[in-house]
Amino acid sequence: MVLDLEAVSDVDVTAAESFEGLKDWLRDHGVSLAFSRVTPPVQKRLRLLGILDDEPLHPTNRAAVEAVTAVRPREDDA
């Protein structure tokens, strides 16, 4: 899942709690999370609130789609 945060100008504690629940649900269902178009101030705030850990950040939606849809070799093919 890629979240486009271009229109996000700030994140509060309530949003951080919601993101935590979303991240848990996605992880439990085998869905990876990435972010696109995150401004530097919002990126700093996301890290401060513990929302942004090691999730990929992409400068554009196109870059995000290319990254998450890239064909990766399966482990048994390597």
N, CA, C and O atoms as a GROMACS GRO file, in nm:
protein
  312
    1MET      N    1   0.085  -0.116   0.000
    1MET     CA    2   0.000   0.000   0.000
    1MET      C    3   0.090   0.122   0.000
    1MET      O    4   0.188   0.130   0.075
    2VAL      N    5   0.057   0.216  -0.084
    2VAL     CA    6   0.130   0.343  -0.088
    2VAL      C    7   0.035   0.454  -0.045
    2VAL      O    8  -0.074   0.468  -0.100
    3LEU      N    9   0.077   0.531   0.052
    3LEU     CA   10  -0.001   0.646   0.096
    3LEU      C   11   0.062   0.773   0.042
    3LEU      O   12   0.179   0.802   0.068
    4ASP      N   13  -0.016   0.847  -0.034
    4ASP     CA   14   0.028   0.974  -0.090
    4ASP      C   15  -0.001   1.082   0.013
    4ASP      O   16  -0.118   1.110   0.043
    5LEU      N   17   0.104   1.142   0.068
    5LEU     CA   18   0.085   1.241   0.175
    5LEU      C   19   0.110   1.384   0.129
    5LEU      O   20   0.141   1.471   0.210
    6GLU      N   21   0.097   1.408   0.000
    6GLU     CA   22   0.123   1.542  -0.052
    6GLU      C   23   0.035   1.648   0.018
    6GLU      O   24   0.083   1.757   0.047
    7ALA      N   25  -0.090   1.617   0.044
    7ALA     CA   26  -0.182   1.715   0.101
    7ALA      C   27  -0.175   1.723   0.253
    7ALA      O   28  -0.245   1.803   0.314
    8VAL      N   29  -0.091   1.640   0.315
    8VAL     CA   30  -0.081   1.639   0.461
    8VAL      C   31   0.018   1.746   0.504
    8VAL      O   32   0.133   1.748   0.460
    9SER      N   33  -0.028   1.836   0.591
    9SER     CA   34   0.060   1.943   0.638
    9SER      C   35   0.103   1.923   0.783
    9SER      O   36   0.198   1.987   0.829
   10ASP      N   37   0.035   1.836   0.855
   10ASP     CA   38   0.073   1.808   0.994
   10ASP      C   39   0.007   1.678   1.036
   10ASP      O   40  -0.090   1.633   0.976
   11VAL      N   41   0.061   1.618   1.140
   11VAL     CA   42   0.009   1.494   1.195
   11VAL      C   43   0.005   1.509   1.346
   11VAL      O   44   0.102   1.552   1.407
   12ASP      N   45  -0.109   1.474   1.407
   12ASP     CA   46  -0.120   1.484   1.551
   12ASP      C   47  -0.118   1.346   1.616
   12ASP      O   48  -0.105   1.245   1.547
   13VAL      N   49  -0.129   1.342   1.747
   13VAL     CA   50  -0.120   1.217   1.822
   13VAL      C   51  -0.233   1.122   1.785
   13VAL      O   52  -0.211   1.001   1.778
   14THR      N   53  -0.351   1.173   1.760
   14THR     CA   54  -0.464   1.088   1.721
   14THR      C   55  -0.434   1.019   1.588
   14THR      O   56  -0.462   0.901   1.571
   15ALA      N   57  -0.378   1.093   1.494
   15ALA     CA   58  -0.340   1.033   1.366
   15ALA      C   59  -0.232   0.928   1.386
   15ALA      O   60  -0.235   0.823   1.322
   16ALA      N   61  -0.138   0.954   1.475
   16ALA     CA   62  -0.032   0.857   1.503
   16ALA      C   63  -0.090   0.727   1.556
   16ALA      O   64  -0.045   0.619   1.518
   17GLU      N   65  -0.188   0.736   1.644
   17GLU     CA   66  -0.253   0.616   1.697
   17GLU      C   67  -0.325   0.539   1.586
   17GLU      O   68  -0.320   0.416   1.582
   18SER      N   69  -0.391   0.611   1.498
   18SER     CA   70  -0.459   0.546   1.385
   18SER      C   71  -0.359   0.478   1.293
   18SER      O   72  -0.383   0.365   1.248
   19PHE      N   73  -0.248   0.544   1.265
   19PHE     CA   74  -0.145   0.484   1.181
   19PHE      C   75  -0.088   0.358   1.245
   19PHE      O   76  -0.061   0.260   1.176
   20GLU      N   77  -0.070   0.362   1.375
   20GLU     CA   78  -0.018   0.244   1.444
   20GLU      C   79  -0.111   0.125   1.423
   20GLU      O   80  -0.065   0.014   1.394
   21GLY      N   81  -0.240   0.147   1.436
   21GLY     CA   82  -0.338   0.041   1.412
   21GLY      C   83  -0.335  -0.007   1.268
   21GLY      O   84  -0.343  -0.127   1.242
   22LEU      N   85  -0.324   0.088   1.174
   22LEU     CA   86  -0.317   0.052   1.032
   22LEU      C   87  -0.193  -0.030   1.003
   22LEU      O   88  -0.200  -0.132   0.934
   23LYS      N   89  -0.079   0.013   1.055
   23LYS     CA   90   0.046  -0.060   1.032
   23LYS      C   91   0.039  -0.201   1.088
   23LYS      O   92   0.085  -0.296   1.024
   24ASP      N   93  -0.020  -0.217   1.206
   24ASP     CA   94  -0.036  -0.350   1.264
   24ASP      C   95  -0.124  -0.438   1.175
   24ASP      O   96  -0.090  -0.553   1.148
   25TRP      N   97  -0.236  -0.383   1.130
   25TRP     CA   98  -0.328  -0.459   1.045
   25TRP      C   99  -0.260  -0.500   0.914
   25TRP      O  100  -0.269  -0.615   0.872
   26LEU      N  101  -0.191  -0.404   0.850
   26LEU     CA  102  -0.123  -0.434   0.724
   26LEU      C  103  -0.018  -0.544   0.744
   26LEU      O  104  -0.011  -0.638   0.666
   27ARG      N  105   0.063  -0.532   0.849
   27ARG     CA  106   0.166  -0.632   0.877
   27ARG      C  107   0.102  -0.769   0.900
   27ARG      O  108   0.151  -0.869   0.847
   28ASP      N  109  -0.006  -0.774   0.978
   28ASP     CA  110  -0.073  -0.900   1.006
   28ASP      C  111  -0.131  -0.965   0.881
   28ASP      O  112  -0.151  -1.086   0.877
   29HIS      N  113  -0.159  -0.885   0.780
   29HIS     CA  114  -0.216  -0.936   0.655
   29HIS      C  115  -0.114  -0.942   0.540
   29HIS      O  116  -0.152  -0.961   0.425
   30GLY      N  117   0.013  -0.926   0.573
   30GLY     CA  118   0.119  -0.939   0.473
   30GLY      C  119   0.125  -0.829   0.370
   30GLY      O  120   0.170  -0.850   0.258
   31VAL      N  121   0.078  -0.710   0.408
   31VAL     CA  122   0.078  -0.597   0.316
   31VAL      C  123   0.187  -0.499   0.357
   31VAL      O  124   0.192  -0.455   0.472
   32SER      N  125   0.274  -0.465   0.262
   32SER     CA  126   0.379  -0.368   0.293
   32SER      C  127   0.325  -0.226   0.278
   32SER      O  128   0.227  -0.202   0.207
   33LEU      N  129   0.390  -0.134   0.345
   33LEU     CA  130   0.348   0.006   0.346
   33LEU      C  131   0.462   0.093   0.296
   33LEU      O  132   0.577   0.074   0.333
   34ALA      N  133   0.428   0.189   0.213
   34ALA     CA  134   0.523   0.289   0.165
   34ALA      C  135   0.452   0.424   0.160
   34ALA      O  136   0.329   0.431   0.161
   35PHE      N  137   0.531   0.530   0.154
   35PHE     CA  138   0.477   0.664   0.148
   35PHE      C  139   0.530   0.736   0.026
   35PHE      O  140   0.643   0.711  -0.018
   36SER      N  141   0.450   0.825  -0.030
   36SER     CA  142   0.496   0.907  -0.141
   36SER      C  143   0.465   1.054  -0.112
   36SER      O  144   0.373   1.087  -0.038
   37ARG      N  145   0.546   1.139  -0.173
   37ARG     CA  146   0.530   1.284  -0.170
   37ARG      C  147   0.515   1.340  -0.029
   37ARG      O  148   0.424   1.419  -0.001
   38VAL      N  149   0.603   1.298   0.060
   38VAL     CA  150   0.601   1.345   0.199
   38VAL      C  151   0.694   1.466   0.209
   38VAL      O  152   0.812   1.457   0.175
   39THR      N  153   0.641   1.578   0.255
   39THR     CA  154   0.725   1.697   0.269
   39THR      C  155   0.822   1.677   0.387
   39THR      O  156   0.793   1.601   0.479
   40PRO      N  157   0.937   1.744   0.384
   40PRO     CA  158   1.033   1.728   0.494
   40PRO      C  159   0.976   1.756   0.634
   40PRO      O  160   1.005   1.680   0.726
   41PRO      N  161   0.894   1.861   0.653
   41PRO     CA  162   0.839   1.882   0.787
   41PRO      C  163   0.747   1.767   0.832
   41PRO      O  164   0.749   1.728   0.949
   42VAL      N  165   0.668   1.716   0.741
   42VAL     CA  166   0.578   1.605   0.775
   42VAL      C  167   0.660   1.478   0.800
   42VAL      O  168   0.629   1.401   0.890
   43GLN      N  169   0.764   1.457   0.721
   43GLN     CA  170   0.850   1.342   0.742
   43GLN      C  171   0.913   1.347   0.882
   43GLN      O  172   0.919   1.246   0.952
   44LYS      N  173   0.959   1.463   0.922
   44LYS     CA  174   1.018   1.480   1.055
   44LYS      C  175   0.915   1.449   1.164
   44LYS      O  176   0.945   1.381   1.262
   45ARG      N  177   0.794   1.498   1.146
   45ARG     CA  178   0.686   1.475   1.243
   45ARG      C  179   0.649   1.327   1.249
   45ARG      O  180   0.626   1.273   1.358
   46LEU      N  181   0.642   1.260   1.134
   46LEU     CA  182   0.609   1.118   1.130
   46LEU      C  183   0.714   1.037   1.206
   46LEU      O  184   0.680   0.942   1.278
   47ARG      N  185   0.841   1.073   1.190
   47ARG     CA  186   0.947   1.003   1.263
   47ARG      C  187   0.936   1.030   1.413
   47ARG      O  188   0.951   0.939   1.494
   48LEU      N  189   0.911   1.153   1.449
   48LEU     CA  190   0.899   1.191   1.590
   48LEU      C  191   0.786   1.114   1.658
   48LEU      O  192   0.799   1.074   1.773
   49LEU      N  193   0.675   1.094   1.588
   49LEU     CA  194   0.560   1.024   1.645
   49LEU      C  195   0.568   0.873   1.631
   49LEU      O  196   0.479   0.801   1.677
   50GLY      N  197   0.675   0.824   1.569
   50GLY     CA  198   0.693   0.680   1.555
   50GLY      C  199   0.611   0.617   1.444
   50GLY      O  200   0.596   0.495   1.440
   51ILE      N  201   0.558   0.698   1.354
   51ILE     CA  202   0.479   0.646   1.243
   51ILE      C  203   0.570   0.595   1.132
   51ILE      O  204   0.545   0.491   1.072
   52LEU      N  205   0.675   0.669   1.108
   52LEU     CA  206   0.768   0.636   1.000
   52LEU      C  207   0.888   0.565   1.060
   52LEU      O  208   0.967   0.624   1.133
   53ASP      N  209   0.901   0.438   1.028
   53ASP     CA  210   1.015   0.361   1.076
   53ASP      C  211   1.108   0.337   0.957
   53ASP      O  212   1.186   0.424   0.919
   54ASP      N  213   1.098   0.219   0.900
   54ASP     CA  214   1.183   0.186   0.785
   54ASP      C  215   1.101   0.173   0.657
   54ASP      O  216   1.147   0.113   0.560
   55GLU      N  217   0.980   0.227   0.657
   55GLU     CA  218   0.898   0.223   0.536
   55GLU      C  219   0.964   0.307   0.426
   55GLU      O  220   1.022   0.412   0.452
   56PRO      N  221   0.953   0.259   0.302
   56PRO     CA  222   1.011   0.335   0.191
   56PRO      C  223   0.939   0.469   0.171
   56PRO      O  224   0.818   0.480   0.188
   57LEU      N  225   1.018   0.568   0.134
   57LEU     CA  226   0.966   0.700   0.097
   57LEU      C  227   0.997   0.721  -0.050
   57LEU      O  228   1.109   0.697  -0.095
   58HIS      N  229   0.898   0.767  -0.125
   58HIS     CA  230   0.916   0.789  -0.269
   58HIS      C  231   0.883   0.934  -0.301
   58HIS      O  232   0.786   0.989  -0.248
   59PRO      N  233   0.963   0.995  -0.387
   59PRO     CA  234   0.940   1.136  -0.419
   59PRO      C  235   0.815   1.162  -0.501
   59PRO      O  236   0.757   1.271  -0.496
   60THR      N  237   0.773   1.061  -0.578
   60THR     CA  238   0.655   1.076  -0.663
   60THR      C  239   0.569   0.950  -0.655
   60THR      O  240   0.615   0.844  -0.612
   61ASN      N  241   0.445   0.962  -0.697
   61ASN     CA  242   0.358   0.844  -0.702
   61ASN      C  243   0.407   0.746  -0.808
   61ASN      O  244   0.400   0.625  -0.789
   62ARG      N  245   0.455   0.799  -0.918
   62ARG     CA  246   0.506   0.713  -1.025
   62ARG      C  247   0.623   0.628  -0.973
   62ARG      O  248   0.630   0.508  -0.999
   63ALA      N  249   0.714   0.691  -0.900
   63ALA     CA  250   0.828   0.617  -0.843
   63ALA      C  251   0.780   0.511  -0.745
   63ALA      O  252   0.833   0.400  -0.741
   64ALA      N  253   0.679   0.545  -0.666
   64ALA     CA  254   0.625   0.448  -0.569
   64ALA      C  255   0.563   0.329  -0.640
   64ALA      O  256   0.589   0.214  -0.602
   65VAL      N  257   0.483   0.354  -0.742
   65VAL     CA  258   0.420   0.244  -0.815
   65VAL      C  259   0.525   0.157  -0.882
   65VAL      O  260   0.516   0.034  -0.879
   66GLU      N  261   0.625   0.219  -0.943
   66GLU     CA  262   0.732   0.142  -1.006
   66GLU      C  263   0.804   0.054  -0.903
   66GLU      O  264   0.838  -0.061  -0.931
   67ALA      N  265   0.828   0.109  -0.786
   67ALA     CA  266   0.901   0.033  -0.682
   67ALA      C  267   0.819  -0.083  -0.629
   67ALA      O  268   0.872  -0.192  -0.610
   68VAL      N  269   0.691  -0.062  -0.605
   68VAL     CA  270   0.612  -0.170  -0.545
   68VAL      C  271   0.565  -0.272  -0.646
   68VAL      O  272   0.521  -0.381  -0.608
   69THR      N  273   0.573  -0.239  -0.774
   69THR     CA  274   0.530  -0.336  -0.874
   69THR      C  275   0.649  -0.399  -0.948
   69THR      O  276   0.629  -0.479  -1.039
   70ALA      N  277   0.770  -0.362  -0.909
   70ALA     CA  278   0.889  -0.418  -0.973
   70ALA      C  279   0.889  -0.570  -0.956
   70ALA      O  280   0.855  -0.621  -0.850
   71VAL      N  281   0.927  -0.638  -1.060
   71VAL     CA  282   0.934  -0.783  -1.055
   71VAL      C  283   1.057  -0.822  -0.974
   71VAL      O  284   1.170  -0.783  -1.007
   72ARG      N  285   1.034  -0.897  -0.870
   72ARG     CA  286   1.143  -0.943  -0.785
   72ARG      C  287   1.157  -1.094  -0.801
   72ARG      O  288   1.058  -1.166  -0.806
   73PRO      N  289   1.282  -1.142  -0.809
   73PRO     CA  290   1.298  -1.288  -0.820
   73PRO      C  291   1.251  -1.356  -0.692
   73PRO      O  292   1.274  -1.308  -0.582
   74ARG      N  293   1.185  -1.470  -0.710
   74ARG     CA  294   1.143  -1.547  -0.594
   74ARG      C  295   1.266  -1.612  -0.532
   74ARG      O  296   1.365  -1.637  -0.601
   75GLU      N  297   1.260  -1.638  -0.401
   75GLU     CA  298   1.373  -1.697  -0.331
   75GLU      C  299   1.413  -1.832  -0.392
   75GLU      O  300   1.532  -1.862  -0.401
   76ASP      N  301   1.316  -1.911  -0.433
   76ASP     CA  302   1.348  -2.043  -0.488
   76ASP      C  303   1.402  -2.035  -0.630
   76ASP      O  304   1.451  -2.135  -0.683
   77ASP      N  305   1.394  -1.916  -0.694
   77ASP     CA  306   1.450  -1.898  -0.828
   77ASP      C  307   1.596  -1.851  -0.822
   77ASP      O  308   1.668  -1.857  -0.921
   78ALA      N  309   1.638  -1.804  -0.706
   78ALA     CA  310   1.773  -1.748  -0.692
   78ALA      C  311   1.878  -1.855  -0.686
   78ALA      O  312   1.997  -1.824  -0.674
   0.00000   0.00000   0.00000
